[in-house]
Amino acid sequence: MPLEISNLEAAFGKALENVYQDVSSFNVADPNANLTIGLTGQTVDTLKQWGVGVDVPAVVGNLRIVGMVATVVFGVLFVWTLIKMNRYLAERAAKLKSQLRPPAAAEGPYDARWKEVKEHLGSFRDAEWKFAVIEADRMVESVLEQGGFTGENMGEKLKGIGQNQLASINELWSAHKLRNLIAHDPDYHVQQRDAREAVGNFEKALRELGALS
């Protein structure tokens, strides 16, 4: 006969009543009692009488499949949650680090020019080394003018500076002399080590004057 909703509800109601009776009769005081509670033969027979077929092995197999799928799903969700949490913590750590890190010193007006000088000094051509020395000398002269040191040229400005005013004045004189050799003698061949030493002396003076960051 066709299975109606009312018949199905009645069948499951009777089945649940039988399960309740099975549980009620379970002897929990007996430590050797079987702890597996399932559908008894009476419960299965009741369902069959009402037209409901019960395939217990199939039900158990389906439950196992559902359990495995649920385990995989929850496992994936757990891993995904860990990944999101790690990313969140990493972002927070980076943000906190950026907040605690002191701001970098801003570049002054001479920093870019000085980088260019150092680039020329790193070349393999003596013409580049000569340019580096001459440009460094120009930078120092410009800084001295801004500092109020008077003189028509670099040499005169240096003559008016005492060591009590500029501790690196002697090194600056040595670097300026090399600049004069390069500027006044086009055939003068400068050694890279001499150019490096002169540029280093110019840099020392520029930092002492506060021109470089």
N, C-alpha and C positions, 0 to 999 in steps of 0.2 A: 504494500500500500504506500501511497505517497507520504513522504515525511514532512509534516507541518511544523511550524515554529513552536506551537503549543506542545506537540508531542516531544520535540527536542528538549524543551525546557523541563518538561516533566521527567524525561529520562535522566537528564543531568542532575535534577533535584534528587531523584531516587539514588543515583550513583553517589552523590555527595553524602547522602544519609548513610549509605553503606560504608563509605570511607570513614565517616565520623564514628560509626559503630566499631570499625576495625581499630581506629585510634583509641577509642574508649576502652577497648578490651586489651590494649597493649600493656604489658606488665613491665613498668619502668623500674620496679624494685628488683627485678631479676637481672643481675649483671651480665648473665649469659644470654639475655634475650636478643633476638634478631632486631637490629636497629633500622632495617629497611622496611619502610611502609609504602605500599603501592596499592594498586587495584586488586582486590581479591577476586576469586572465582565467582563469588556471588555478585559482586559489582559488575563484572564483565557480562555475566548472564543476564542481569537486569537490563543493561544497555542493549544487548542483542535482542531481548524480547520487545523492546521498543523500536527496533529497526535501526539501531545505531551500531555499526560494526567497529570494533576496536582491535587494531593491530598493534599490540603492545611493543613488539620489537621495532616496528616502524616509528612509533611515537618516540621511543627511547633514542633511536638513531637520529630522528629529526631534532630532538632536544640537544643531542651532542653536537650536531652541525650548528645549531643556533648558538650554543655555548662557545664553540670555536670561533664563529664569526664575531660574536660579541667580544671575545678576548682580543682578536686581531684589531677590531675597531677601537677598543679602549686603549690597546697598546699604541696604535698610531696616534691617537689623541694625546696620550701621555708624552710621547716623543715630541710631537708638535708643540705641546705646551712647554716642554723643556727648552726647545730651540727658541721659541718666542721669548721665554724668560731670560735666556742667555743673551739674546740680542738686546733686550731691554736693559739688562744690567750693564752690558758693554757700552751702550749709548749713554747711560747715566754716568758711568765711570769716565768716559771721554769728555762729557760735558763738565763734570766736576773738575777734571784735570785742566781743562781750558780755563775754568774760572779761577783756579788756584795759581796757574802759571803766570808769572809777571809779564806784562806786555813788552814786546820787543822794542828796543830803542828806535825811534824814527830816524830815517836817513837825513843827514844834513845836506846843505847845498853842494858840498864838495865831495860827498861820498861817491856819487856816480862818476864824477871825473877821475877820482882816485882809482876806482875799479878799472877804468879805461887805461890809466897809466900802468897798472899792474899787468893788464893783458898785453900791452905792447912790450913790457919788460920780459914776458914769457916767450916772446918770439925767438926765431933762430936767425934773424937778420939784424945786423948792427944798426941799420937805419931806424929800426923800431926801438932799439935800446936808446939811441940818441934822442928820439922823440920823447921817450918816457922821461929822460932826465930833464929836458928842456921844459916839458909840460909841468913836471913836478916843481921846478923852479918858479914858473909863472904862478902856480897855485900858492906857493908860500909868499911870494911878493904881494899877491892880491890880499891874502890874509893879513899881512903886516900893514898894508895900507888901511884896511878896515880897522885895525887895532890902533891906528893913530901914529904909526912910525913913519917919519917923513924921510924924503930923499927922492932924487930924480930917477934913480934906478935901484936895482936890487943891492948893488955893492954899497951905495951910500946909505941905504936903509940899514944894512948890516953893521956899518961903522958906528951908527948911533945906538946900537943895542949892546948892553953890557950883560955879562954872565949872570948877574943878579936879576936881570929882567927875563932872560931866556937861558936856561941851563944848557940847552943843546946848541948854543951859538957857535961853538967851535966846529961841531959836526956839520952845521949848516954852512959855514964858510967853506969847508972841504968839498961839500957837494956842489956849491955854487962855482967853485973854481973849475970843477970838471965840466960844468955847464958852459963856462966861458971858453974852455978848450974846444968843445964841440961846436959852439956857435961861431967862433972866430976862425976856425980852421976846417973848411969843408972836407979836407982829406984826412982829418984826424980819425984814426981807427980806434974805437972804444972797445974795451974788453967787457964781456957780459958781467963778469964778477965786479968790475969797477962800477958799472952802471947800477948793478944791484945794491952795492954799498952806498952809492950816492942817493938812490931812491929811498933806501932804508933810513938815511939821515934826514932826508926831506920829510919822510913820514913821521919820524920822531919829533921833529919840530912842529909839524901840523897837529899832532896829537897833544903836544904840550900847549899849543895855542888854542886847543879846543875846537879845531876845525873839522876833525873827523869823529864820528860816533863810535 
